[in-house]
Amino acid sequence: MHDGAVLPILHLNGYKIANPTVLSRLPESELDDLLKGYGHEPIHVTGDEPAAVHRAMAHALDTAADRIAGIQHAAREEGRPNGPAGR
């Protein structure tokens, strides 16, 4: 596929070999601010119960795909830029 879309996914399980990962140490609001500063609209999926997390992840991916489609439509059909300034 050559649509130019990139969907970054961070898996912040909180731990690497010995200590929490750098991004998992940030409060969620600060992590959101950081990601928004990079031009992303964060969607969080959290939980410990696999079936519930699976459903939440599926919903998050659907939401992300809808957002990407909207950005692409705005850029291709309406001539609006698709970066943070164009939103």
Secondary structure, DSSP 8 states (H G I E B T S, - for coil): --S----------S-SSSS--TGGGS-HHHHHHHHHHTT--------S-HHHHHHHHHHHHHHHHHHHHHHHHHHHHS----SGGG-
